[in-house]
């Protein structure tokens, strides 16, 4: 089944501000039950991990193709390995 992932910051709060200590990838296929998939030091790493996670799950038998809704529209392949 094709999964949906979301990237969000890992925040630590102090009196003056929120500090971002990392980034995490969440599986939000079921919005009522998000599940953390991985953590990363930088946002670009987390975005790439989320894209890879969605792509891998789209390769499972019976899964619909992965969409490209958050990819660069200037890329004719939409960031995917399409035939």
matplotlib code that plots the C-alpha trace (Angstrom):
import matplotlib.pyplot as plt

x = [0.0, 1.4, 2.0, 2.0, 4.9, 5.3, 8.4, 8.3, 10.9, 11.8, 11.5, 12.8, 11.2, 12.9, 11.8, 12.9, 12.3, 11.7, 15.0, 14.9, 17.2, 16.4, 13.8, 11.6, 9.6, 6.1, 3.9, 0.6, -1.3, -3.8, -4.0, -5.4, -2.4, 0.8, 3.9, 7.5, 9.6, 13.0, 14.9, 17.5, 19.9, 18.8, 15.6, 16.9, 17.9, 14.4, 12.7, 14.8, 14.0, 10.2, 10.3, 12.2, 9.7, 6.7, 8.4, 9.3, 5.8, 4.4, 6.4, 4.5, 2.0, -1.4, -0.3, -1.3, 1.5, 3.2, 2.1, 4.4, 2.5, 5.4, 8.1, 9.7, 7.3, 10.2, 11.5, 9.8, 10.1, 8.7, 11.6, 10.7, 12.3, 9.5, 9.9]
y = [0.0, 3.4, 5.4, 9.2, 10.8, 14.2, 16.0, 18.1, 19.6, 18.2, 21.2, 21.9, 24.8, 27.3, 30.6, 32.7, 30.5, 27.1, 25.3, 22.8, 19.9, 17.7, 16.6, 13.6, 11.7, 10.6, 8.1, 9.9, 7.4, 7.2, 10.9, 9.8, 7.5, 9.1, 6.9, 8.1, 6.5, 8.1, 11.1, 13.3, 16.1, 18.3, 19.1, 18.0, 14.6, 14.2, 15.2, 12.7, 10.0, 10.8, 10.7, 7.4, 5.9, 6.9, 5.5, 2.2, 1.6, 2.4, -0.6, -3.1, -5.3, -3.8, -0.3, 2.7, 4.7, 7.3, 10.8, 13.7, 16.5, 17.9, 17.6, 20.2, 20.9, 21.8, 18.2, 16.3, 13.0, 14.7, 13.4, 9.8, 6.9, 6.6, 4.4]
z = [0.0, -0.9, 2.2, 2.8, 4.7, 6.3, 7.5, 10.6, 12.9, 16.3, 18.6, 22.0, 23.8, 26.1, 27.5, 24.5, 21.5, 20.0, 19.0, 16.2, 17.1, 14.1, 11.6, 11.6, 9.0, 10.0, 8.2, 8.1, 5.9, 8.8, 10.0, 13.3, 14.0, 12.8, 13.2, 13.3, 10.5, 11.0, 12.4, 10.6, 11.3, 8.4, 6.6, 3.1, 4.5, 6.0, 2.8, 0.8, 3.3, 3.1, -0.7, -0.6, 2.0, -0.2, -3.3, -1.7, -0.5, -3.9, -5.3, -3.2, -5.1, -5.4, -4.5, -6.5, -8.1, -5.9, -6.6, -7.1, -5.4, -3.5, -6.1, -8.4, -11.2, -13.5, -13.3, -16.1, -14.2, -11.0, -9.0, -9.6, -11.5, -14.1, -17.2]

ax = plt.figure().add_subplot(projection="3d")
ax.plot(x, y, z, "-o")
ax.set_aspect("equal")
plt.show()
